[in-house]
Amino acid sequence: MIIANKLRSSNRAEYLLYMWQVEDILRAYQCNIDRIKSEYLNRFTLPPEQVKEVEEWYSNLCEMMICEEKQGKGHLQINCNTLEGLIEINAQLLQSENFPYYKSMYYRVLPYVIEVRAKGEQNEKNEIETCFDILYGTMLLRLQHKEISAETQKAVTDISTLLGQLSDYFLKNQKEAIDF
């Protein structure tokens, strides 16, 4: 919760990846808040005043996972809304002539997206969602201590740069509407 709150206001792309990871953690504990408290949250040293707040946050997410039937797979609606907001800003940036550097980064990343789509069932997803899938999948591989090829690392670096820019534009647009 603490990390999510920081990321939500500073880097929406990292926030979304973090929330996807939280969804997977909740699934690992079958959305059972008692297990999450005793087996997961127990590992963290939190000030007493934050413990209840953090437990409540995880409990609410568990309830949402159950209500939205996302215990097995998929993303919570709040995370889908975040992704949709990023997709909308991406479309506006691409349609505008005012953001040539962003456009060039987007078109640098597009071949990676096409390659991933050709290998799997990503055809119906938006390019930005596929970029998030690539980053999240790579993060999972790293957590499993699996080797990441130089080619994949290059793709991840470019995609991270693109999503970082997208996140910056998203947050700027929230503070004051960007003139697209």
C-alpha positions in Angstrom: 0.0 0.0 0.0 2.8 2.4 0.9 4.7 1.7 -2.3 1.5 1.8 -4.3 0.6 5.2 -3.0 4.0 6.6 -3.8 4.0 5.1 -7.3 0.5 6.2 -8.1 1.5 9.8 -7.7 5.0 9.5 -9.2 5.1 6.9 -12.0 1.8 5.4 -13.2 3.5 2.7 -15.3 5.5 1.4 -12.3 2.3 1.7 -10.2 0.4 -0.6 -12.6 3.2 -3.2 -12.7 3.3 -3.1 -8.9 -0.4 -3.6 -8.7 -0.2 -6.6 -11.1 2.3 -8.1 -8.7 0.0 -7.4 -5.8 -2.8 -9.3 -7.6 -0.5 -12.3 -8.1 0.5 -12.2 -4.4 -3.2 -12.2 -3.4 -3.8 -15.1 -5.8 -0.8 -17.0 -4.2 -2.7 -16.7 -0.9 -6.1 -17.6 -2.4 -7.3 -14.1 -1.5 -7.4 -15.2 2.1 -6.7 -12.2 4.2 -5.9 -14.2 7.3 -3.1 -16.0 5.5 -1.9 -12.8 3.9 -1.7 -11.2 7.4 0.1 -14.1 9.0 2.3 -15.4 6.1 3.0 -12.3 4.1 2.4 -9.0 5.9 4.0 -10.5 9.0 7.4 -10.2 7.2 7.3 -6.4 7.2 8.2 -4.1 10.0 5.6 -1.4 10.1 4.8 1.2 12.6 1.7 0.1 14.7 -0.4 2.9 13.3 0.2 1.6 9.7 -0.4 -2.1 10.3 -4.2 -1.8 10.4 -4.3 0.5 7.4 -2.1 -1.9 5.3 -4.2 -4.9 6.4 -7.4 -3.1 5.5 -5.9 -2.2 2.1 -5.0 -5.8 1.3 -8.4 -7.0 2.7 -10.2 -4.6 0.4 -8.2 -5.8 -2.6 -9.0 -9.4 -1.7 -12.7 -8.5 -1.6 -12.4 -6.8 -5.0 -10.6 -9.9 -6.4 -13.4 -12.1 -5.2 -16.3 -9.8 -6.3 -14.7 -9.3 -9.7 -13.9 -13.0 -10.0 -10.2 -12.4 -10.6 -8.9 -15.0 -8.2 -7.5 -17.1 -11.1 -6.5 -14.6 -13.7 -7.1 -11.1 -15.1 -6.8 -7.7 -13.6 -9.0 -5.7 -11.2 -11.1 -3.0 -12.7 -9.1 -0.3 -10.9 -6.0 -1.6 -12.7 -7.8 -1.8 -16.0 -8.9 1.8 -15.6 -5.3 2.8 -14.9 -4.2 1.0 -18.1 -7.1 2.5 -20.1 -6.0 6.0 -19.0 -2.5 5.4 -20.2 -3.8 4.0 -23.5 -5.9 7.1 -24.0 -2.9 9.4 -23.4 -0.8 7.3 -25.8 -3.4 7.7 -28.5 -3.5 11.5 -28.0 0.3 11.7 -28.1 0.5 9.7 -31.3 -2.2 11.8 -33.0 -0.5 15.1 -32.1 2.4 16.6 -34.0 3.8 18.1 -30.8 5.5 15.0 -29.4 8.0 13.8 -32.0 10.3 12.2 -29.5 7.5 10.2 -27.9 6.3 9.1 -31.4 9.8 8.0 -32.3 10.1 5.9 -29.1 6.7 4.4 -29.8 7.8 3.3 -33.3 11.1 2.0 -32.0 9.1 -0.3 -29.6 6.4 -1.4 -32.1 8.5 -4.2 -33.7 8.9 -5.8 -30.2 5.1 -5.7 -29.8 4.6 -7.2 -33.2 7.1 -9.9 -32.5 5.4 -10.8 -29.2 2.0 -10.8 -30.8 3.3 -13.2 -33.6 4.4 -15.6 -30.9 1.3 -15.7 -28.8 -2.3 -14.7 -28.3 -1.7 -11.0 -27.8 -3.4 -9.8 -31.1 -6.5 -8.4 -29.4 -4.6 -6.3 -26.9 -3.6 -2.7 -27.3 0.1 -2.1 -27.9 0.6 -0.4 -24.6 -1.0 -3.4 -22.7 1.4 -5.7 -24.6 4.3 -3.5 -23.5 3.2 -3.9 -19.9 2.9 -7.7 -20.4 6.5 -7.8 -21.8 7.8 -5.9 -18.8 5.8 -7.9 -16.3 6.8 -11.2 -17.9 10.5 -10.2 -17.8 10.2 -9.2 -14.1 8.8 -12.7 -13.4 11.7 -14.3 -15.2 14.1 -12.3 -13.2 12.4 -13.3 -9.9 12.8 -16.9 -11.1 16.5 -16.2 -11.7 16.1 -17.1 -15.4 18.5 -15.7 -18.0 17.3 -12.7 -20.0 18.8 -12.5 -23.5 20.5 -9.3 -24.7 17.8 -8.8 -27.3 15.1 -9.0 -24.7 17.0 -6.7 -22.4 17.2 -4.1 -25.2 13.5 -4.4 -25.8 12.8 -4.0 -22.1 15.0 -0.9 -21.9 13.2 0.7 -24.9 9.8 -0.3 -23.6 10.6 1.1 -20.1 11.7 4.4 -21.7 8.5 4.6 -23.6 6.3 3.7 -20.6 8.2 6.1 -18.4 7.5 9.0 -20.9 3.9 7.9 -21.2 3.6 8.0 -17.4 5.2 11.4 -17.2 2.7 12.7 -19.8 -0.2 11.0 -18.0 0.7 12.7 -14.7 1.3 16.1 -16.4 -2.1 15.9 -18.0 -3.7 15.1 -14.7 -2.2 18.2 -13.1 -2.9 20.5 -16.1 -4.4 19.5 -19.4 -1.8 19.1 -22.1 -2.4 20.9 -25.3 -2.3 18.0 -27.7 
